[in-house]
Amino acid sequence: MLLLCDISLYSVVKQRLKCNTGKVFNSLIQFLLTVVLLIEECVFLVEYVFREGSRYTDLVQKQFAEKYPGTPVPHRNAVRRLFEKFCETGSVLDAERSGRPSKLIGVKLMDISDTVLQSPSKSLHKLVQEEDTGLATAHKAVREKLKLFPYKVIAVQELKPADHEERIHCCDWFTNFIQTNVDFLDVTFFTDEAWFHFSGYVNTQKTRLWSSENPHALHEKLLHDQKLGVWVAISRRRIVDPLFFEETVNSKHYCLMLHGFIGLLEKMKSATPGFNKMALLCTQLTTP
């Protein structure tokens, strides 16, 4: 089906209806939605216009109304454009709209696919340079055509082939050891430290601001940011009071934190019944 319409009908409808602009616009839209011609109707119009000497006469309009009573008679401007199109192309159909030709033809897409498969960690910018294509084209090829998605790499500790067997032996030994040394888990502490920034910390990789326009938000930070380190130890029975530090943790500072940790265990002797044995064992394990 073909849609034949003309924006000049606006002035005609406005003059005849003598109403406000909104009502004219609604009437025009309603008219445009109804003037949809089939291919057969377009051929009929072209044929009878030819018979009338390339003129869209009242006789042609009358014959069209009699043959197709359910279709509104199209405007003369629309029929004129239909006739001109037939004279130029030899068809009443609309010409195919080519648009911008796609750069992702078979060979180019295959080249991009081979490059990504050989180097999965290659960035889109390097891919653009190697394949001599645009960034949008490369992104469309990778995401829409090849259905590939970016995934983060997780860093883990390197394990040698012999490490797997040694880990199993260590687990077996520890399982047997705690069965004969029940109190050992009471003096097994897991420790960790964290930094707290006084001026606030913003992770620019995760922080996003929703806005209709770019707010160009800035986060000002000091050249030497004030921060405080906190060290905490935890076992299966208790959490030891945290230790605070301001310097970067090295071997010297860590030994000082261990001595402070032992001092905290000594203070907990009087508050916890049966704590002497645990504190003594912990002191023996941490003393060089």
C-alpha atoms as a printed R data frame, in Angstrom:
    type eleno elety resid chain resno       x       y       z
1   ATOM     1    CA   MET     A     1   0.000   0.000   0.000
2   ATOM     2    CA   LEU     A     2   1.058   3.594  -0.645
3   ATOM     3    CA   LEU     A     3   0.313   6.685   1.446
4   ATOM     4    CA   LEU     A     4  -0.512   9.740  -0.662
5   ATOM     5    CA   CYS     A     5  -0.741  13.003   1.214
6   ATOM     6    CA   ASP     A     6   0.097  16.672   0.883
7   ATOM     7    CA   ILE     A     7   0.830  19.186   3.632
8   ATOM     8    CA   SER     A     8  -0.847  21.919   1.557
9   ATOM     9    CA   LEU     A     9  -4.145  20.339   2.575
10  ATOM    10    CA   TYR     A    10  -3.688  22.095   5.906
11  ATOM    11    CA   SER     A    11  -4.691  25.469   4.503
12  ATOM    12    CA   VAL     A    12  -7.633  23.920   2.627
13  ATOM    13    CA   VAL     A    13  -8.998  22.186   5.716
14  ATOM    14    CA   LYS     A    14  -8.504  25.327   7.799
15  ATOM    15    CA   GLN     A    15 -10.409  27.472   5.296
16  ATOM    16    CA   ARG     A    16 -13.306  25.055   4.999
17  ATOM    17    CA   LEU     A    17 -13.660  24.170   8.665
18  ATOM    18    CA   LYS     A    18 -13.029  27.735   9.932
19  ATOM    19    CA   CYS     A    19 -11.863  26.449  13.275
20  ATOM    20    CA   ASN     A    20  -8.832  26.710  15.539
21  ATOM    21    CA   THR     A    21  -5.397  25.282  14.763
22  ATOM    22    CA   GLY     A    22  -5.654  22.271  17.076
23  ATOM    23    CA   LYS     A    23  -8.889  21.107  15.496
24  ATOM    24    CA   VAL     A    24  -7.454  21.622  12.007
25  ATOM    25    CA   PHE     A    25  -4.392  19.567  12.889
26  ATOM    26    CA   ASN     A    26  -6.489  16.682  14.249
27  ATOM    27    CA   SER     A    27  -8.687  16.742  11.126
28  ATOM    28    CA   LEU     A    28  -5.618  16.727   8.897
29  ATOM    29    CA   ILE     A    29  -4.087  13.776  10.735
30  ATOM    30    CA   GLN     A    30  -7.361  11.880  10.472
31  ATOM    31    CA   PHE     A    31  -7.408  12.587   6.728
32  ATOM    32    CA   LEU     A    32  -3.827  11.448   6.244
33  ATOM    33    CA   LEU     A    33  -4.490   8.203   8.066
34  ATOM    34    CA   THR     A    34  -7.370   7.386   5.718
35  ATOM    35    CA   VAL     A    35  -5.737   8.183   2.355
36  ATOM    36    CA   VAL     A    36  -3.882   4.924   1.927
37  ATOM    37    CA   LEU     A    37  -3.964   3.612  -1.640
38  ATOM    38    CA   LEU     A    38  -3.430   0.071  -2.799
39  ATOM    39    CA   ILE     A    39  -1.141  -0.691  -5.726
40  ATOM    40    CA   GLU     A    40  -4.217  -1.427  -7.832
41  ATOM    41    CA   GLU     A    41  -5.656   2.016  -7.075
42  ATOM    42    CA   CYS     A    42  -2.366   3.726  -7.963
43  ATOM    43    CA   VAL     A    43  -2.269   1.901 -11.305
44  ATOM    44    CA   PHE     A    44  -5.855   2.959 -11.975
45  ATOM    45    CA   LEU     A    45  -5.025   6.619 -11.340
46  ATOM    46    CA   VAL     A    46  -1.941   6.577 -13.583
47  ATOM    47    CA   GLU     A    47  -3.809   4.841 -16.402
48  ATOM    48    CA   TYR     A    48  -6.778   7.245 -16.418
49  ATOM    49    CA   VAL     A    49  -4.568  10.310 -16.030
50  ATOM    50    CA   PHE     A    50  -2.764   9.179 -19.192
51  ATOM    51    CA   ARG     A    51  -6.099   8.810 -20.966
52  ATOM    52    CA   GLU     A    52  -7.002  12.385 -20.017
53  ATOM    53    CA   GLY     A    53  -3.802  13.774 -21.503
54  ATOM    54    CA   SER     A    54  -1.757  13.733 -18.283
55  ATOM    55    CA   ARG     A    55  -4.471  15.679 -16.442
56  ATOM    56    CA   TYR     A    56  -6.236  14.768 -13.209
57  ATOM    57    CA   THR     A    57  -9.696  15.854 -14.293
58  ATOM    58    CA   ASP     A    58 -13.029  15.705 -12.533
59  ATOM    59    CA   LEU     A    59 -13.914  12.719 -14.765
60  ATOM    60    CA   VAL     A    60 -10.949  10.751 -13.374
61  ATOM    61    CA   GLN     A    61 -11.981  11.615  -9.852
62  ATOM    62    CA   LYS     A    62 -15.569  10.531 -10.563
63  ATOM    63    CA   GLN     A    63 -14.453   7.238 -12.099
64  ATOM    64    CA   PHE     A    64 -12.125   6.585  -9.155
65  ATOM    65    CA   ALA     A    65 -14.945   7.230  -6.679
66  ATOM    66    CA   GLU     A    66 -17.269   4.873  -8.551
67  ATOM    67    CA   LYS     A    67 -14.690   2.057  -8.805
68  ATOM    68    CA   TYR     A    68 -13.377   2.394  -5.240
69  ATOM    69    CA   PRO     A    69 -16.249   3.782  -3.157
70  ATOM    70    CA   GLY     A    70 -14.563   2.924   0.142
71  ATOM    71    CA   THR     A    71 -11.429   4.987  -0.578
72  ATOM    72    CA   PRO     A    72 -11.392   8.809  -0.326
73  ATOM    73    CA   VAL     A    73 -10.478  10.539  -3.570
74  ATOM    74    CA   PRO     A    74  -6.802  11.618  -3.276
75  ATOM    75    CA   HIS     A    75  -5.739  15.225  -3.655
76  ATOM    76    CA   ARG     A    76  -4.497  16.428  -7.071
77  ATOM    77    CA   ASN     A    77  -1.014  17.243  -5.679
78  ATOM    78    CA   ALA     A    78  -0.600  13.687  -4.455
79  ATOM    79    CA   VAL     A    79  -1.752  12.291  -7.816
80  ATOM    80    CA   ARG     A    80   0.622  14.664  -9.603
81  ATOM    81    CA   ARG     A    81   3.590  13.353  -7.622
82  ATOM    82    CA   LEU     A    82   2.469   9.772  -8.266
83  ATOM    83    CA   PHE     A    83   2.273  10.452 -12.007
84  ATOM    84    CA   GLU     A    84   5.703  12.127 -12.058
85  ATOM    85    CA   LYS     A    85   7.234   9.220 -10.185
86  ATOM    86    CA   PHE     A    86   5.771   6.774 -12.708
87  ATOM    87    CA   CYS     A    87   7.198   8.808 -15.600
88  ATOM    88    CA   GLU     A    88  10.650   8.856 -14.015
89  ATOM    89    CA   THR     A    89  10.920   5.286 -12.694
90  ATOM    90    CA   GLY     A    90   8.253   3.374 -14.651
91  ATOM    91    CA   SER     A    91   6.688   2.137 -11.415
92  ATOM    92    CA   VAL     A    92   4.165   3.362  -8.858
93  ATOM    93    CA   LEU     A    93   6.180   1.820  -6.024
94  ATOM    94    CA   ASP     A    94   8.524   3.836  -3.848
95  ATOM    95    CA   ALA     A    95  12.212   3.466  -4.633
96  ATOM    96    CA   GLU     A    96  14.259   1.433  -2.213
97  ATOM    97    CA   ARG     A    97  15.917   3.569   0.425
98  ATOM    98    CA   SER     A    98  19.554   2.619   0.528
99  ATOM    99    CA   GLY     A    99  20.579   4.827   3.431
100 ATOM   100    CA   ARG     A   100  24.141   4.733   4.650
101 ATOM   101    CA   PRO     A   101  25.847   1.554   3.400
102 ATOM   102    CA   SER     A   102  26.939  -0.767   6.175
103 ATOM   103    CA   LYS     A   103  30.662  -1.204   6.615
104 ATOM   104    CA   LEU     A   104  30.162  -4.567   8.314
105 ATOM   105    CA   ILE     A   105  30.225  -6.656   5.179
106 ATOM   106    CA   GLY     A   106  31.242 -10.302   5.337
107 ATOM   107    CA   VAL     A   107  34.998  -9.864   4.869
108 ATOM   108    CA   LYS     A   108  35.340  -6.964   7.342
109 ATOM   109    CA   LEU     A   109  33.273  -8.765   9.983
110 ATOM   110    CA   MET     A   110  35.375 -11.918   9.536
111 ATOM   111    CA   ASP     A   111  38.587  -9.907   9.985
112 ATOM   112    CA   ILE     A   112  37.301  -8.325  13.191
113 ATOM   113    CA   SER     A   113  36.171 -11.729  14.475
114 ATOM   114    CA   ASP     A   114  39.586 -13.300  13.794
115 ATOM   115    CA   THR     A   115  41.409 -10.421  15.476
116 ATOM   116    CA   VAL     A   116  39.278 -10.571  18.620
117 ATOM   117    CA   LEU     A   117  39.554 -14.358  18.879
118 ATOM   118    CA   GLN     A   118  43.352 -14.211  18.572
119 ATOM   119    CA   SER     A   119  43.655 -11.347  21.092
120 ATOM   120    CA   PRO     A   120  40.622 -11.348  23.431
121 ATOM   121    CA   SER     A   121  42.191  -8.652  25.642
122 ATOM   122    CA   LYS     A   122  42.634  -6.175  22.798
123 ATOM   123    CA   SER     A   123  40.877  -2.864  23.412
124 ATOM   124    CA   LEU     A   124  38.410  -1.368  20.945
125 ATOM   125    CA   HIS     A   125  40.771   1.541  20.239
126 ATOM   126    CA   LYS     A   126  43.581  -0.815  19.187
127 ATOM   127    CA   LEU     A   127  41.085  -2.862  17.189
128 ATOM   128    CA   VAL     A   128  40.040   0.297  15.330
129 ATOM   129    CA   GLN     A   129  43.658   1.095  14.455
130 ATOM   130    CA   GLU     A   130  44.444  -2.408  13.213
131 ATOM   131    CA   GLU     A   131  41.257  -2.893  11.198
132 ATOM   132    CA   ASP     A   132  41.155   0.699   9.851
133 ATOM   133    CA   THR     A   133  37.510   1.223  10.838
134 ATOM   134    CA   GLY     A   134  35.477   3.512  13.062
135 ATOM   135    CA   LEU     A   135  34.942   3.100  16.786
136 ATOM   136    CA   ALA     A   136  31.152   2.834  16.401
137 ATOM   137    CA   THR     A   137  31.566   0.198  13.677
138 ATOM   138    CA   ALA     A   138  33.943  -1.857  15.817
139 ATOM   139    CA   HIS     A   139  31.620  -1.605  18.831
140 ATOM   140    CA   LYS     A   140  28.623  -2.710  16.739
141 ATOM   141    CA   ALA     A   141  30.577  -5.617  15.271
142 ATOM   142    CA   VAL     A   142  31.760  -6.888  18.646
143 ATOM   143    CA   ARG     A   143  28.572  -6.356  20.656
144 ATOM   144    CA   GLU     A   144  25.695  -6.760  18.172
145 ATOM   145    CA   LYS     A   145  27.097  -8.992  15.442
146 ATOM   146    CA   LEU     A   146  29.541 -11.237  17.305
147 ATOM   147    CA   LYS     A   147  27.564 -11.120  20.611
148 ATOM   148    CA   LEU     A   148  30.722 -10.607  22.702
149 ATOM   149    CA   PHE     A   149  30.737  -8.925  26.109
150 ATOM   150    CA   PRO     A   150  33.603  -7.463  28.188
151 ATOM   151    CA   TYR     A   151  34.460  -9.358  31.367
152 ATOM   152    CA   LYS     A   152  36.852  -8.396  34.135
153 ATOM   153    CA   VAL     A   153  39.982 -10.411  34.910
154 ATOM   154    CA   ILE     A   154  40.203 -11.732  38.473
155 ATOM   155    CA   ALA     A   155  43.701 -11.726  39.983
156 ATOM   156    CA   VAL     A   156  44.468 -14.825  42.079
157 ATOM   157    CA   GLN     A   157  47.600 -16.270  43.603
158 ATOM   158    CA   GLU     A   158  49.790 -18.256  41.241
159 ATOM   159    CA   LEU     A   159  49.829 -21.988  41.951
160 ATOM   160    CA   LYS     A   160  52.547 -24.345  40.782
161 ATOM   161    CA   PRO     A   161  51.620 -27.908  39.756
162 ATOM   162    CA   ALA     A   162  52.912 -29.236  43.096
163 ATOM   163    CA   ASP     A   163  50.976 -26.656  45.135
164 ATOM   164    CA   HIS     A   164  47.632 -28.414  44.704
165 ATOM   165    CA   GLU     A   165  48.855 -31.601  46.381
166 ATOM   166    CA   GLU     A   166  50.599 -29.645  49.161
167 ATOM   167    CA   ARG     A   167  47.361 -27.773  49.892
168 ATOM   168    CA   ILE     A   168  45.509 -31.036  50.293
169 ATOM   169    CA   HIS     A   169  48.192 -32.322  52.681
170 ATOM   170    CA   CYS     A   170  47.972 -29.081  54.679
171 ATOM   171    CA   CYS     A   171  44.184 -29.388  54.994
172 ATOM   172    CA   ASP     A   172  44.483 -33.006  56.143
173 ATOM   173    CA   TRP     A   173  47.151 -32.063  58.714
174 ATOM   174    CA   PHE     A   174  45.133 -29.142  60.068
175 ATOM   175    CA   THR     A   175  42.000 -31.290  60.393
176 ATOM   176    CA   ASN     A   176  43.883 -33.887  62.439
177 ATOM   177    CA   PHE     A   177  45.696 -31.207  64.464
178 ATOM   178    CA   ILE     A   178  42.585 -29.412  65.715
179 ATOM   179    CA   GLN     A   179  41.079 -32.732  66.782
180 ATOM   180    CA   THR     A   180  43.922 -33.242  69.269
181 ATOM   181    CA   ASN     A   181  44.347 -29.527  70.088
182 ATOM   182    CA   VAL     A   182  40.841 -28.285  70.702
183 ATOM   183    CA   ASP     A   183  41.947 -24.888  72.063
184 ATOM   184    CA   PHE     A   184  44.020 -24.069  69.023
185 ATOM   185    CA   LEU     A   185  41.141 -22.359  67.193
186 ATOM   186    CA   ASP     A   186  40.680 -20.074  70.198
187 ATOM   187    CA   VAL     A   187  44.095 -18.540  69.505
188 ATOM   188    CA   THR     A   188  43.725 -18.492  65.733
189 ATOM   189    CA   PHE     A   189  43.045 -14.900  64.726
190 ATOM   190    CA   PHE     A   190  42.260 -13.537  61.299
191 ATOM   191    CA   THR     A   191  43.448  -9.957  60.821
192 ATOM   192    CA   ASP     A   192  42.886  -7.208  58.301
193 ATOM   193    CA   GLU     A   193  43.454  -3.484  58.010
194 ATOM   194    CA   ALA     A   194  41.574  -0.705  56.224
195 ATOM   195    CA   TRP     A   195  42.068   3.005  55.560
196 ATOM   196    CA   PHE     A   196  39.404   5.587  56.401
197 ATOM   197    CA   HIS     A   197  39.669   8.931  54.578
198 ATOM   198    CA   PHE     A   198  38.605  12.008  56.564
199 ATOM   199    CA   SER     A   199  37.784  14.057  53.453
200 ATOM   200    CA   GLY     A   200  35.641  11.339  51.877
201 ATOM   201    CA   TYR     A   201  36.654   8.866  49.206
202 ATOM   202    CA   VAL     A   202  35.015   8.757  45.756
203 ATOM   203    CA   ASN     A   203  35.541   5.754  43.505
204 ATOM   204    CA   THR     A   204  35.315   7.324  40.058
205 ATOM   205    CA   GLN     A   205  35.017   3.894  38.465
206 ATOM   206    CA   LYS     A   206  31.701   3.219  40.214
207 ATOM   207    CA   THR     A   207  30.213   6.620  41.085
208 ATOM   208    CA   ARG     A   208  27.676   7.876  38.527
209 ATOM   209    CA   LEU     A   209  25.354  10.906  38.482
210 ATOM   210    CA   TRP     A   210  22.032  10.600  36.662
211 ATOM   211    CA   SER     A   211  21.230  13.795  34.751
212 ATOM   212    CA   SER     A   212  19.685  14.885  31.449
213 ATOM   213    CA   GLU     A   213  22.853  16.896  30.758
214 ATOM   214    CA   ASN     A   214  26.469  16.464  31.797
215 ATOM   215    CA   PRO     A   215  26.781  18.259  35.193
216 ATOM   216    CA   HIS     A   216  30.612  18.201  34.928
217 ATOM   217    CA   ALA     A   217  30.771  17.234  38.599
218 ATOM   218    CA   LEU     A   218  34.139  17.536  40.315
219 ATOM   219    CA   HIS     A   219  35.369  16.066  43.593
220 ATOM   220    CA   GLU     A   220  38.189  18.079  45.129
221 ATOM   221    CA   LYS     A   221  40.685  16.186  47.244
222 ATOM   222    CA   LEU     A   222  43.735  17.264  49.194
223 ATOM   223    CA   LEU     A   223  47.211  16.664  47.836
224 ATOM   224    CA   HIS     A   224  48.037  14.763  51.030
225 ATOM   225    CA   ASP     A   225  44.745  13.291  52.128
226 ATOM   226    CA   GLN     A   226  44.199  12.793  55.845
227 ATOM   227    CA   LYS     A   227  43.452   9.176  56.617
228 ATOM   228    CA   LEU     A   228  43.536   6.737  59.508
229 ATOM   229    CA   GLY     A   229  44.369   3.044  59.390
230 ATOM   230    CA   VAL     A   230  42.489   0.502  61.491
231 ATOM   231    CA   TRP     A   231  43.760  -3.008  62.271
232 ATOM   232    CA   VAL     A   232  41.376  -5.625  63.726
233 ATOM   233    CA   ALA     A   233  41.803  -9.261  64.755
234 ATOM   234    CA   ILE     A   234  38.937 -11.751  65.029
235 ATOM   235    CA   SER     A   235  38.724 -15.358  66.190
236 ATOM   236    CA   ARG     A   236  35.898 -17.806  66.514
237 ATOM   237    CA   ARG     A   237  35.131 -16.498  70.027
238 ATOM   238    CA   ARG     A   238  35.871 -12.767  70.098
239 ATOM   239    CA   ILE     A   239  36.874  -9.584  68.304
240 ATOM   240    CA   VAL     A   240  39.919  -7.846  69.752
241 ATOM   241    CA   ASP     A   241  39.706  -4.065  70.126
242 ATOM   242    CA   PRO     A   242  41.001  -2.302  66.983
243 ATOM   243    CA   LEU     A   243  44.449  -0.741  66.710
244 ATOM   244    CA   PHE     A   244  44.902   2.574  64.938
245 ATOM   245    CA   PHE     A   245  47.879   3.736  62.872
246 ATOM   246    CA   GLU     A   246  48.703   6.587  60.489
247 ATOM   247    CA   GLU     A   247  51.867   5.370  58.755
248 ATOM   248    CA   THR     A   248  52.162   2.983  55.848
249 ATOM   249    CA   VAL     A   249  52.267  -0.597  57.118
250 ATOM   250    CA   ASN     A   250  55.674  -2.230  56.790
251 ATOM   251    CA   SER     A   251  57.427  -5.007  58.690
252 ATOM   252    CA   LYS     A   252  58.468  -2.707  61.548
253 ATOM   253    CA   HIS     A   253  55.021  -1.211  62.028
254 ATOM   254    CA   TYR     A   254  53.390  -4.634  61.769
255 ATOM   255    CA   CYS     A   255  55.596  -5.974  64.580
256 ATOM   256    CA   LEU     A   256  54.555  -3.003  66.716
257 ATOM   257    CA   MET     A   257  50.891  -3.778  65.995
258 ATOM   258    CA   LEU     A   258  51.450  -7.418  67.010
259 ATOM   259    CA   HIS     A   259  52.966  -6.320  70.312
260 ATOM   260    CA   GLY     A   260  49.988  -4.012  70.846
261 ATOM   261    CA   PHE     A   261  47.721  -6.933  70.013
262 ATOM   262    CA   ILE     A   262  49.449  -9.094  72.639
263 ATOM   263    CA   GLY     A   263  49.040  -6.278  75.139
264 ATOM   264    CA   LEU     A   264  45.305  -6.257  74.458
265 ATOM   265    CA   LEU     A   265  45.209 -10.014  75.088
266 ATOM   266    CA   GLU     A   266  46.937  -9.469  78.428
267 ATOM   267    CA   LYS     A   267  44.283  -6.942  79.417
268 ATOM   268    CA   MET     A   268  41.545  -9.439  78.554
269 ATOM   269    CA   LYS     A   269  42.896 -12.024  81.044
270 ATOM   270    CA   SER     A   270  41.046 -10.647  84.019
271 ATOM   271    CA   ALA     A   271  37.823 -10.112  82.096
272 ATOM   272    CA   THR     A   272  37.644 -13.611  80.561
273 ATOM   273    CA   PRO     A   273  37.744 -16.779  82.713
274 ATOM   274    CA   GLY     A   274  40.221 -19.351  81.417
275 ATOM   275    CA   PHE     A   275  41.889 -16.793  79.208
276 ATOM   276    CA   ASN     A   276  45.431 -17.209  80.637
277 ATOM   277    CA   LYS     A   277  46.140 -20.379  78.693
278 ATOM   278    CA   MET     A   278  44.983 -18.839  75.435
279 ATOM   279    CA   ALA     A   279  46.999 -15.643  75.957
280 ATOM   280    CA   LEU     A   280  50.132 -17.612  76.843
281 ATOM   281    CA   LEU     A   281  49.818 -19.790  73.726
282 ATOM   282    CA   CYS     A   282  49.239 -16.749  71.515
283 ATOM   283    CA   THR     A   283  52.297 -15.022  73.035
284 ATOM   284    CA   GLN     A   284  54.443 -18.071  72.306
285 ATOM   285    CA   LEU     A   285  53.221 -18.245  68.701
286 ATOM   286    CA   THR     A   286  53.904 -14.527  67.973
287 ATOM   287    CA   THR     A   287  57.246 -14.219  69.824
288 ATOM   288    CA   PRO     A   288  60.249 -14.709  67.459
